[in-house]
Every structure is written in C-alpha cells, then in structure tokens.
Amino acid sequence: MTQEITRTEHSAPTRQFTVLLSPTRRGARLARLLSTAHLGDWGLPTGPAAHIVAELATNAVLHGRAPGRDFRLRLTVHRDAVLRIEVTDARGERLPPAPGSVVEADQEAESGRGLLIVGALADRWGIDAEPALRKTVWAELDLRHSRG
C-alpha cells in the first residue's frame, strides 16, 4: 500500500502558536480551548478550526500516544490568508489513511469519523512523516473565504 504524503509550502508565518500537551483527554480538551483563545485574540474565526483541532488532538491521544511523550499543537497564520493547524504525535509508525482514502465508519460505530470531519471542514489536509518516529497531521483553512 502506498500512501501519498503532501506538503504545502508557505512564506514566513505572520502569527504562530505552539504548545506541548499531555496525550490525555484533558490535553485534547486544552488544545481546543487554547486554539479557540488564540484565534479569538488574533481576530480569526474559531468555529471550523476548533472542530479540526479537537479531532486531530483526539486522534493524537487515541492513536499517537507513547509513554512519556507529549503531542504538539501548532497554529500558524500565513499572510492573514491561510491558517495551518498541525498536531504532531510520537507514533510515526501509525499513519492514518491519507486524504481521499478515508473510509466512512459503520453507521453504528461510536468512533472513526474524525478525519472525515477534518476533510469536510478543511480546505486541505495531509500527513507528514517525520524523523524519530513522529508524524504530523495538518489541516489548512483559507481565511479569505472562511466558512466562519
């Protein structure tokens, strides 16, 4: 099976926020709260971004947890036009399905819809495999035509 891993290149960010969080339910909740607070302070819409952060942080907790290793949340705004959300975890050997290959969960399943939600809300999303057995799942929102 071959997975396509894409990377979008941008110029230097105009705003950036990065934090390490514990891979727990509390850490995932804090990721959403911190991102909402920072985006609000920056005067940016919080709705879709908060949902994306919640899904990516929850996935990092459920599928990316490694003993003693935190996950990283990074929010970056480029030229007030693109918001990039990145969640990096310590389980690079566990790559999620790539964009376009995410399969819808069974109707009665209680989980398995997170990346479908990310795909529906984001303008672009993808996965970057990193050295030292880490991975970053990212999503981008075009702020000029934000769905607010």
Contact map, one row per residue, 1 for C-alpha under 8 A:
1110000000000000000000000000000000000000000000000000000000000000000000000000000000000000000000000000000000000000000000000000000000000000000000000000
1111000000000000000000000000000000000000000000000000000000000000000000000000000000000000000000000000000000000000000000000000000000000000000000000000
1111100000000000000000000000000000000000000000000000000000000000000000000000000000000000000000001100000000000000000000000000000000000000000000000000
0111110000000000000000000000000000000000000000000000000000000000000000000000000000000000000000000100000000000000000000000000000000000000000000000000
0011111000000000000000000000000000000000000000000000000000000000000000000000000000000000000000000100000000000000000000000000011110000000000000000000
0001111100000000000000000000000000000000000000000000000000000000000000000000000000000000000000000000000000000000000000000000011100000000000000000000
0000111110000000000000000000000000000000000000000000000000000000000000000000000000000000000000000000000000000000000000000000011100000000000000000000
0000011111000000000000000000000000000000000000000000000000000000000000000000000000000000000000000000000000000000000000000000000000000000000000000000
0000001111100000000000000000000000000000000000000000000000000000000000000000000000000000000000000000000000000000000000000000000000000000000000000000
0000000111111000000000000000000000000000000000000000000000000000000000000000010000000000000000000000000000000000000000000000000000000000000000000000
0000000011111000000000000000000000000000000000000000000000000000000000000000010000000000000000000000000000000000000000000000000000000000000000000000
0000000001111100000000000000000000000000000000000000000000000000000000000000010000000000000000000000000000000000000000000000000000000000000000000000
0000000001111111000000000000000000000000000000000000000000000000000000000001111000000000000000000000000000000000000000000000000000000000000000000000
0000000000011111000000000000000000000000000000000000000000000000000000000001111100000000000000000000000000000000000000000000000000000000000000000000
0000000000001111100000000000000000000000000000000000000000000000000000000001110000000000000000000000000000000000000000000000000000000000000000000000
0000000000001111110000000000000000000000000000000000000000000000000000000111100000000000000000000000000000000000000000000000000000000000000000000000
0000000000000011111000000000000000000100000000000000000000000000000000000111000000000000000000000000000000000000000000000000000000000000000000000000
0000000000000001111100000000000000000000000000000000000000000000000000011110000000000000000000000000000000000000000000000000000000000000000000000000
0000000000000000111110000000000000000000000000000000000000000000000000011100000000000000000000000000000000000000000000000000000000000000000000000000
0000000000000000011111000000000000000000000000000000000000000000000001111000000000000000000000000000000000000000000000000000000000000000000000000000
0000000000000000001111100011011000000000000000000000000000000000000001111000000000000000000000000000000000000000000000000000000000000000000000000000
0000000000000000000111110111000000000000000000000000000000000000000011100000000000000000000000000000000000000000000000000000000000000000000000000000
0000000000000000000011111011000000000000000000000000000000011001100011100000000000000000000000000000000000000000000000000000000000000000000000000000
0000000000000000000001111111000000000000000000000000000000001000000000000000000000000000000000000000000000000000000000000000000000000000000000000000
0000000000000000000000111111100000000000000000000000000001001000000000000000000000000000000000000000000000000000000000000000000000000000000000000000
0000000000000000000001011111110000000000000000000000000000000000000000000000000000000000000000000000000000000000000000000000000000000000000000000000
0000000000000000000011111111111000000000000000000000000010000000000000000000000000000000000000000000000000000000000000000000000000000000000000000000
0000000000000000000011111111111100000000000000000000010011001000000000000000000000000000000000000000000000000000000000000000000000000000000000000000
0000000000000000000000001111111110000000000000000000010000000000000000000000000000000000000000000000000000000000000000000000000000000000000000000000
0000000000000000000010000111111111000000000000000000000000000000000000000000000000000000000000000000000000000000000000000000000000000000000000000000
0000000000000000000010000011111111100000000000000000110010000000000000001000000000000000000000000000000000000000000000000000000000000000000000000000
0000000000000000000000000001111111110000000000000110110010000000000000000000000000000000000000000000000000000000000000000000000000000000000000000000
0000000000000000000000000000111111111000000000000100000000000000000000000000000000000000000000000000000000000000000000000000000000000000000000000000
0000000000000000000000000000011111111100000000000000000000000000000000000000000000000000000000000000000000000000000000000000000000000000000000000000
0000000000000000000000000000001111111110000001001100100000000000000000000010000000000000000000000000000000000000000000000000000000000000000000000000
0000000000000000000000000000000111111111000001001100000000000000000000000000000000000000000000000000000000000000000000000000000000000000000000000000
0000000000000000000000000000000011111111100000000000000000000000000000000000000000000000000000000000000000000000000000000000000000000000000000000000
0000000000000000100000000000000001111111110000000000000000000000000000000000000000000000000000000000000000000000000000000000000000000000000000000000
0000000000000000000000000000000000111111111111000000000000000000000000000000000000000000000000000000000000000000000000000000000000000000000000000000
0000000000000000000000000000000000011111111111000000000000000000000000000000000000000000000000000000000000000000000000000000000000000000000000000000
0000000000000000000000000000000000001111111100000000000000000000000000000000000000000000000000000000000000000000000000000000000000000000000000000000
0000000000000000000000000000000000000111111100000000000000000000000000000000000000000000000000000000000000000000000000000000000000000000000000000000
0000000000000000000000000000000000000011111110000000000000000000000000000000000000000000000000000000000000000000000000000000000000000000000000000000
0000000000000000000000000000000000000011111111000000000000000000000000000000000000000000000000000000000000000000000000000000000000000000000000000000
0000000000000000000000000000000000000011001111111000000000000000000000000000000000000000000000000000000000000000000000000000000000000000000000000101
0000000000000000000000000000000000110011000111111100000000000000000000000000000000000000000000000000000000000000000000000000000000000000000000000001
0000000000000000000000000000000000000000000011111110000000000000000000000000000000000000000000000000000000000000000000000000000000000000000000000001
0000000000000000000000000000000000000000000011111111000000000000000000000000000000000000000000000000000000000000000000001100000000000000000000000011
0000000000000000000000000000000000110000000011111111100000000000000000000000000000001000000000000000000000000000000000000000000000000000000010000000
0000000000000000000000000000000110110000000001111111110000000000000000000000000000000000000000000000000000000000000000000000000000000000000000000000
0000000000000000000000000000000100000000000000111111111000000000000000000000000000000000000000000000000000000000000001000000000000000000000000000000
0000000000000000000000000000000000000000000000011111111100000000000000000000000000001000000000000000000000000000000011001100000000000000001000000000
0000000000000000000000000000001100100000000000001111111110000000000000000000000000001010000000000000000000000000000000000000000000000000000000000000
0000000000000000000000000001101100000000000000000111111111000000000000000000000000000000000000000000000000000000000000000000000000000000000000000000
0000000000000000000000000000000000000000000000000011111111100000000000000000000000000000000000000000000000000000011011000000000000000000000000000000
0000000000000000000000000000000000000000000000000001111111110000000000000000000000000010000000000000000000000000011001000000000000000000100000000000
0000000000000000000000000011001100000000000000000000111111111000000000001000000000000010000000000000000000000000000000000000000000000000000000000000
0000000000000000000000001001000000000000000000000000011111111100000000000000000000000000000000000000000000000000000000000000000000000000000000000000
0000000000000000000000000000000000000000000000000000001111111111000000000000000000000000000000000000000000000000010000000000000000000000000000000000
0000000000000000000000100000000000000000000000000000000111111111100000100000000000000011100000000000000000000000000000000000000000000000000000000000
0000000000000000000000111001000000000000000000000000000011111111100000100000000000000000000000000000000000000000000000000000000000000000000000000000
0000000000000000000000000000000000000000000000000000000001111111100000000000000000000000000000000000000000000000000000000000000000000000000000000000
0000000000000000000000000000000000000000000000000000000000111111100000000000000000000000001001000000000000000000000000000000000000000000000000000000
0000000000000000000000100000000000000000000000000000000000111111110000000000000000000000111101000000000000000000000000000000000000000000000000000000
0000000000000000000000100000000000000000000000000000000000011111111011100000000000000000111000000000000000000000000000000000000000000000000000000000
0000000000000000000000000000000000000000000000000000000000000001111111000000000000000000011000000000000000000000000000000000000000000000000000000000
0000000000000000000000000000000000000000000000000000000000000000111110000000000000000000000000000000000000000000000000000000000000000000000000000000
0000000000000000000000000000000000000000000000000000000000000000011111000000000000000000000000000000000000000000000000000000000000000000000000000000
0000000000000000000001100000000000000000000000000000000000000000111111100000000000000000010000000000000000000000000000000000000000000000000000000000
0000000000000000000111100000000000000000000000000000000000000000110111110000000000000000110000000000000000000000000000000000000000000000000000000000
0000000000000000000111100000000000000000000000000000000000011000100011111000000000000011110000000000000000000000000000000000000000000000000000000000
0000000000000000011110000000000000000000000000000000000000000000000001111100000000000111100000000000000000000000000000000000000000000000000000000000
0000000000000000011110000000001000000000000000000000000010000000000000111110000000001111000000000000000000000000000000000000000000000000000000000000
0000000000000001111000000000000000000000000000000000000000000000000000011111000000011110000000000000000000000000000000000000000000000000000000000000
0000000000000001110000000000000000100000000000000000000000000000000000001111100000111100000000000000000000000000000000000000000000000000000000000000
0000000000001111100000000000000000000000000000000000000000000000000000000111110000111000000000000000000000000000000000000000000000000000000000000000
0000000000001111000000000000000000000000000000000000000000000000000000000011111111110000000000000000000000000000000000000000000000000000000000000000
0000000001111110000000000000000000000000000000000000000000000000000000000001111111100000000000000000000000000000000000000000000000000000000000000000
0000000000001100000000000000000000000000000000000000000000000000000000000000111111000000000000000000000000000000000000000000000000000000000000000000
0000000000000100000000000000000000000000000000000000000000000000000000000000111111100000000000000000000000000000000000000000000000000000000000100000
0000000000000000000000000000000000000000000000000000000000000000000000000000111111100000000000000000000000000000000000000000000000000000000001110000
0000000000000000000000000000000000000000000000000000000000000000000000000000111111110000000000000000000000000000000000000000000000000000000111110000
0000000000000000000000000000000000000000000000000000000000000000000000000011110111111000000000000000000000000000000000000000000000000000000111100000
0000000000000000000000000000000000000000000000000000000000000000000000000111100001111100000000000000000000000000000000000000000000000000011110000000
0000000000000000000000000000000000000000000000001001100000000000000000001111000000111110000000000000000000000000000000000000000000000000011100000000
0000000000000000000000000000000000000000000000000000000000000000000000011110000000011111000000000000000000000000000000000000000000000001111000000000
0000000000000000000000000000000000000000000000000000100110010000000000111100000000001111100000000000000000000000000000000000000000000001110000000000
0000000000000000000000000000000000000000000000000000000000010000000000111000000000000111110000000000000000000000000000000000000000000111100000000000
0000000000000000000000000000000000000000000000000000000000010001100001110000000000000011111100000000000000000000000000000000000000000111000000000000
0000000000000000000000000000000000000000000000000000000000000001110011100000000000000001111100000000000000000000000000000000000000001110000000000000
0000000000000000000000000000000000000000000000000000000000000011110000000000000000000000111111100000000000000000000000000000000000001110000000000000
0000000000000000000000000000000000000000000000000000000000000001000000000000000000000000111111100000000000000000000000000000000011011110000000000000
0000000000000000000000000000000000000000000000000000000000000000000000000000000000000000001111100000000000000000000000000000000000001100000000000000
0000000000000000000000000000000000000000000000000000000000000011000000000000000000000000001111110000000000000000000000000000000000000000000000000000
0000000000000000000000000000000000000000000000000000000000000000000000000000000000000000001111111000000000000000000000000000001010000010000000000000
0000000000000000000000000000000000000000000000000000000000000000000000000000000000000000000001111100000000000000000000000000001000000000000000000000
0010000000000000000000000000000000000000000000000000000000000000000000000000000000000000000000111110110000000000000000000000000000000000000000000000
0011100000000000000000000000000000000000000000000000000000000000000000000000000000000000000000011111110000000000000000000000011000000000000000000000
0000000000000000000000000000000000000000000000000000000000000000000000000000000000000000000000001111110000000000000000100000110000000000000000000000
0000000000000000000000000000000000000000000000000000000000000000000000000000000000000000000000000111110000000000000000000000000000000000000000000000
0000000000000000000000000000000000000000000000000000000000000000000000000000000000000000000000001111111000000000000000000000000000000000000000000000
0000000000000000000000000000000000000000000000000000000000000000000000000000000000000000000000001111111100000000001100000000000000000000000000000000
0000000000000000000000000000000000000000000000000000000000000000000000000000000000000000000000000000111110000000000000000000000000000000000000000000
0000000000000000000000000000000000000000000000000000000000000000000000000000000000000000000000000000011111000001100100000000000000000000000000000000
0000000000000000000000000000000000000000000000000000000000000000000000000000000000000000000000000000001111101011100000000000000000000000000000000000
0000000000000000000000000000000000000000000000000000000000000000000000000000000000000000000000000000000111111000000000000000000000000000000000000000
0000000000000000000000000000000000000000000000000000000000000000000000000000000000000000000000000000000011111000000000000000000000000000000000000000
0000000000000000000000000000000000000000000000000000000000000000000000000000000000000000000000000000000001111100000000000000000000000000000000000000
0000000000000000000000000000000000000000000000000000000000000000000000000000000000000000000000000000000011111111000000000000000000000000000000000000
0000000000000000000000000000000000000000000000000000000000000000000000000000000000000000000000000000000000011111000000000000000000000000000000000000
0000000000000000000000000000000000000000000000000000000000000000000000000000000000000000000000000000000010001111110000000000000000000000000000000000
0000000000000000000000000000000000000000000000000000000000000000000000000000000000000000000000000000000110001111111000000000000000000000000000000000
0000000000000000000000000000000000000000000000000000000000000000000000000000000000000000000000000000000110000011111110000000000000000000000000000000
0000000000000000000000000000000000000000000000000000001100100000000000000000000000000000000000000000000000000011111111000000000000000000000000000000
0000000000000000000000000000000000000000000000000000001100000000000000000000000000000000000000000000010000000001111111100000000000000000000000000000
0000000000000000000000000000000000000000000000000000000000000000000000000000000000000000000000000000010100000000111111110000000000000000000000000000
0000000000000000000000000000000000000000000000000001001000000000000000000000000000000000000000000000000000000000111111111000000000000000000000000000
0000000000000000000000000000000000000000000000000011001100000000000000000000000000000000000000000000000000000000011111111100100000000000001000000000
0000000000000000000000000000000000000000000000000000000000000000000000000000000000000000000000000010000000000000001111111111100000000000000000000000
0000000000000000000000000000000000000000000000000000000000000000000000000000000000000000000000000000000000000000000111111100000000000000000000000000
0000000000000000000000000000000000000000000000010001000000000000000000000000000000000000000000000000000000000000000011111110000000000000000000000000
0000000000000000000000000000000000000000000000010001000000000000000000000000000000000000000000000000000000000000000001111111100000000000001110000000
0000000000000000000000000000000000000000000000000000000000000000000000000000000000000000000000000000000000000000000000101111100000000000001111000000
0000000000000000000000000000000000000000000000000000000000000000000000000000000000000000000000000000000000000000000000100111110000000000001110000000
0000000000000000000000000000000000000000000000000000000000000000000000000000000000000000000000000010000000000000000001100111111000000000111100000000
0000111000000000000000000000000000000000000000000000000000000000000000000000000000000000000000000110000000000000000000000001111100000000111000000000
0000111000000000000000000000000000000000000000000000000000000000000000000000000000000000000000110100000000000000000000000000111110000011110000000000
0000111000000000000000000000000000000000000000000000000000000000000000000000000000000000000000000000000000000000000000000000011111000011110000000000
0000100000000000000000000000000000000000000000000000000000000000000000000000000000000000000100100000000000000000000000000000001111101111000000000000
0000000000000000000000000000000000000000000000000000000000000000000000000000000000000000000100000000000000000000000000000000000111111111000000000000
0000000000000000000000000000000000000000000000000000000000000000000000000000000000000000000000000000000000000000000000000000000011111100000000000000
0000000000000000000000000000000000000000000000000000000000000000000000000000000000000000000100000000000000000000000000000000000001111100000000000000
0000000000000000000000000000000000000000000000000000000000000000000000000000000000000000011110000000000000000000000000000000000011111110000000000000
0000000000000000000000000000000000000000000000000000000000000000000000000000000000000001111110000000000000000000000000000000000011111111000000000000
0000000000000000000000000000000000000000000000000000000000000000000000000000000000000001111100100000000000000000000000000000001111001111100000000000
0000000000000000000000000000000000000000000000000000000000000000000000000000000000000111100000000000000000000000000000000000001111000111110000000000
0000000000000000000000000000000000000000000000000000000100000000000000000000000000000111000000000000000000000000000000000000111100000011111000000000
0000000000000000000000000000000000000000000000000000000000000000000000000000000000011110000000000000000000000000000000000000111100000001111100000000
0000000000000000000000000000000000000000000000000001000000000000000000000000000000011100000000000000000000000000000001000111110000000000111110000000
0000000000000000000000000000000000000000000000000000000000000000000000000000000001111000000000000000000000000000000000000111100000000000011111000000
0000000000000000000000000000000000000000000000001000000000000000000000000000000001110000000000000000000000000000000000000111000000000000001111100100
0000000000000000000000000000000000000000000000000000000000000000000000000000000011100000000000000000000000000000000000000010000000000000000111111100
0000000000000000000000000000000000000000000000000000000000000000000000000000000111100000000000000000000000000000000000000000000000000000000011111100
0000000000000000000000000000000000000000000000000000000000000000000000000000000011000000000000000000000000000000000000000000000000000000000001111100
0000000000000000000000000000000000000000000000000000000000000000000000000000000000000000000000000000000000000000000000000000000000000000000001111110
0000000000000000000000000000000000000000000010000000000000000000000000000000000000000000000000000000000000000000000000000000000000000000000011111111
0000000000000000000000000000000000000000000000010000000000000000000000000000000000000000000000000000000000000000000000000000000000000000000000001111
0000000000000000000000000000000000000000000011110000000000000000000000000000000000000000000000000000000000000000000000000000000000000000000000000111
